[in-house]
Amino acid sequence: MENREGLYRYEDILRAIGRYIDMNNIQDVILLQSEDGILLRGYRPAAAGRHGPALIQYLFTPADLQAIDEESRRRRGTGSRLLG
């Protein structure tokens, strides 16, 4: 995966994908990288009245990764809510 300046920093991309995982309560996660982007597969626990967990699949496209990279640069240095 490349952006205009070269390779994306996995540190930024994985941090942002981790945020997506946490915000959407996804568990048992697998990430697969391909030319099409990064595929996230995991499960959301069963909601009330539903049997079993729901399979979640999301493809982070190169455009998504660029947006993630830009957002992570804006957020960088704002501190963690865990420490605040």
Backbone as CSV, one residue per row, in Angstrom:
resi,resn,N_x,N_y,N_z,CA_x,CA_y,CA_z,C_x,C_y,C_z
1,MET,0.837,-1.167,0.000,0.000,0.000,0.000,0.890,1.240,0.000
2,GLU,0.644,2.099,-0.929,1.456,3.311,-1.004,0.568,4.535,-1.087
3,ASN,1.099,5.614,-0.552,0.457,6.899,-0.757,1.371,7.724,-1.651
4,ARG,1.092,8.993,-1.794,1.911,9.814,-2.702,3.355,9.937,-2.241
5,GLU,3.566,9.904,-0.923,4.924,10.062,-0.394,5.640,8.721,-0.205
6,GLY,4.987,7.616,-0.473,5.613,6.310,-0.263,4.683,5.412,0.524
7,LEU,5.250,4.568,1.373,4.452,3.599,2.117,3.684,4.261,3.252
8,TYR,2.461,3.773,3.481,1.713,4.191,4.657,2.403,3.618,5.879
9,ARG,2.271,4.305,6.972,2.808,3.793,8.233,1.781,2.839,8.824
10,TYR,2.174,1.590,8.986,1.267,0.610,9.578,0.834,1.059,10.970
11,GLU,1.703,1.732,11.685,1.378,2.233,13.015,0.100,3.073,12.974
12,ASP,0.014,3.977,12.023,-1.157,4.843,11.903,-2.380,4.081,11.413
13,ILE,-2.189,3.256,10.400,-3.297,2.507,9.816,-3.883,1.535,10.841
14,LEU,-3.034,0.779,11.532,-3.524,-0.206,12.488,-4.158,0.462,13.701
15,ARG,-3.652,1.607,14.113,-4.267,2.347,15.212,-5.687,2.757,14.824
16,ALA,-5.853,3.253,13.613,-7.172,3.694,13.154,-8.121,2.505,12.966
17,ILE,-7.613,1.408,12.421,-8.446,0.218,12.270,-8.828,-0.318,13.651
18,GLY,-7.906,-0.266,14.599,-8.205,-0.668,15.972,-9.306,0.183,16.586
19,ARG,-9.281,1.461,16.293,-10.339,2.367,16.766,-11.687,1.959,16.169
20,TYR,-11.698,1.645,14.874,-12.919,1.177,14.195,-13.429,-0.102,14.859
21,ILE,-12.517,-1.028,15.157,-12.877,-2.296,15.800,-13.517,-2.036,17.165
22,ASP,-12.888,-1.176,17.964,-13.416,-0.875,19.291,-14.768,-0.169,19.218
23,MET,-14.905,0.797,18.321,-16.146,1.566,18.211,-17.319,0.690,17.751
24,ASN,-17.016,-0.375,17.015,-18.059,-1.255,16.485,-18.168,-2.580,17.236
25,ASN,-17.454,-2.683,18.372,-17.524,-3.864,19.234,-17.312,-5.155,18.448
26,ILE,-16.223,-5.197,17.683,-15.903,-6.373,16.869,-14.858,-7.208,17.606
27,GLN,-15.039,-8.510,17.593,-14.138,-9.428,18.276,-13.626,-10.488,17.300
28,ASP,-12.635,-11.260,17.747,-12.073,-12.349,16.939,-11.707,-11.847,15.541
29,VAL,-10.829,-10.872,15.500,-10.512,-10.120,14.290,-9.399,-10.777,13.481
30,ILE,-9.567,-10.734,12.166,-8.528,-11.124,11.212,-8.387,-9.973,10.221
31,LEU,-7.153,-9.583,9.923,-6.876,-8.573,8.907,-6.102,-9.233,7.774
32,LEU,-6.542,-8.988,6.545,-5.871,-9.509,5.360,-5.553,-8.343,4.435
33,GLN,-4.310,-8.235,4.011,-3.911,-7.163,3.109,-3.811,-7.695,1.691
34,SER,-4.356,-6.922,0.744,-4.258,-7.267,-0.670,-4.092,-5.979,-1.464
35,GLU,-4.024,-6.111,-2.775,-3.916,-4.931,-3.628,-5.169,-4.059,-3.534
36,ASP,-6.298,-4.667,-3.140,-7.560,-3.937,-3.032,-7.685,-3.150,-1.737
37,GLY,-6.836,-3.441,-0.760,-6.885,-2.754,0.529,-6.637,-3.718,1.664
38,ILE,-7.224,-3.408,2.811,-7.104,-4.263,3.991,-8.499,-4.732,4.361
39,LEU,-8.686,-6.059,4.377,-9.972,-6.651,4.710,-9.990,-6.981,6.190
40,LEU,-11.011,-6.483,6.869,-11.250,-6.784,8.274,-12.385,-7.795,8.344
41,ARG,-12.157,-8.869,9.075,-13.209,-9.858,9.330,-13.239,-10.105,10.823
42,GLY,-14.417,-10.148,11.377,-14.571,-10.403,12.797,-16.030,-10.632,13.124
43,TYR,-16.332,-10.705,14.400,-17.689,-10.978,14.852,-18.139,-9.941,15.862
44,ARG,-19.404,-9.533,15.733,-20.043,-8.677,16.718,-20.902,-9.598,17.578
45,PRO,-20.775,-9.490,18.911,-21.564,-10.357,19.795,-23.060,-10.242,19.500
46,ALA,-23.770,-11.311,19.815,-25.209,-11.364,19.558,-25.927,-10.278,20.351
47,ALA,-26.836,-9.603,19.684,-27.684,-8.606,20.333,-28.886,-9.313,20.939
48,ALA,-29.597,-8.597,21.777,-30.795,-9.167,22.403,-31.760,-9.659,21.326
49,GLY,-32.248,-10.858,21.501,-33.207,-11.429,20.560,-32.583,-12.055,19.327
50,ARG,-31.260,-12.067,19.237,-30.590,-12.645,18.071,-29.733,-13.820,18.529
51,HIS,-29.665,-14.846,17.730,-28.887,-16.033,18.089,-27.511,-15.974,17.450
52,GLY,-26.486,-16.031,18.257,-25.119,-16.094,17.762,-24.570,-14.766,17.293
53,PRO,-23.260,-14.694,17.201,-22.610,-13.456,16.761,-22.809,-13.204,15.265
54,ALA,-22.702,-11.926,14.886,-22.846,-11.538,13.472,-21.463,-11.384,12.846
55,LEU,-21.278,-11.987,11.671,-20.040,-11.835,10.926,-19.974,-10.419,10.358
56,ILE,-18.848,-9.758,10.589,-18.614,-8.410,10.078,-17.451,-8.487,9.101
57,GLN,-17.619,-7.931,7.918,-16.533,-7.824,6.933,-16.509,-6.389,6.420
58,TYR,-15.328,-5.808,6.393,-15.204,-4.451,5.874,-13.873,-4.344,5.135
59,LEU,-13.915,-3.835,3.915,-12.694,-3.630,3.136,-12.304,-2.161,3.224
60,PHE,-11.157,-1.889,3.832,-10.585,-0.549,3.855,-9.857,-0.371,2.524
61,THR,-10.427,0.416,1.633,-9.859,0.637,0.302,-8.667,1.583,0.383
62,PRO,-7.884,1.694,-0.695,-6.796,2.680,-0.680,-7.287,4.093,-0.359
63,ALA,-8.472,4.475,-0.835,-9.025,5.800,-0.501,-9.319,5.889,0.997
64,ASP,-9.871,4.806,1.575,-10.112,4.771,3.021,-8.797,4.906,3.774
65,LEU,-7.773,4.178,3.315,-6.472,4.215,3.988,-5.856,5.602,3.920
66,GLN,-6.038,6.286,2.798,-5.535,7.652,2.686,-6.257,8.558,3.679
67,ALA,-7.574,8.412,3.764,-8.349,9.217,4.715,-7.945,8.896,6.152
68,ILE,-7.717,7.616,6.450,-7.266,7.199,7.780,-5.917,7.832,8.088
69,ASP,-5.016,7.796,7.122,-3.689,8.376,7.308,-3.792,9.876,7.590
70,GLU,-4.612,10.581,6.833,-4.780,12.023,7.039,-5.409,12.317,8.393
71,GLU,-6.422,11.538,8.773,-7.073,11.734,10.068,-6.100,11.461,11.215
72,SER,-5.289,10.413,11.070,-4.340,10.085,12.141,-3.302,11.194,12.292
73,ARG,-2.919,11.834,11.213,-1.976,12.954,11.303,-2.611,14.140,12.027
74,ARG,-3.919,14.369,11.790,-4.612,15.462,12.486,-4.756,15.161,13.975
75,ARG,-5.025,13.904,14.305,-5.256,13.517,15.694,-3.964,13.357,16.488
76,ARG,-2.863,13.138,15.808,-1.597,12.884,16.467,-1.257,14.024,17.434
77,GLY,-0.853,13.650,18.619,-0.441,14.645,19.589,-1.583,15.216,20.411
78,THR,-2.820,14.725,20.187,-3.927,15.242,20.971,-4.089,14.496,22.287
79,GLY,-3.307,13.449,22.482,-3.361,12.705,23.742,-4.386,11.597,23.723
80,SER,-4.250,10.717,24.669,-5.141,9.578,24.786,-6.200,9.835,25.845
81,ARG,-7.438,9.411,25.571,-8.496,9.506,26.581,-8.195,8.598,27.760
82,LEU,-7.430,7.549,27.547,-7.099,6.627,28.630,-6.240,7.301,29.686
83,LEU,-5.428,8.250,29.268,-4.504,8.905,30.181,-5.057,10.231,30.724
84,GLY,-6.169,10.692,30.168,-6.703,12.006,30.535,-7.724,11.992,31.609
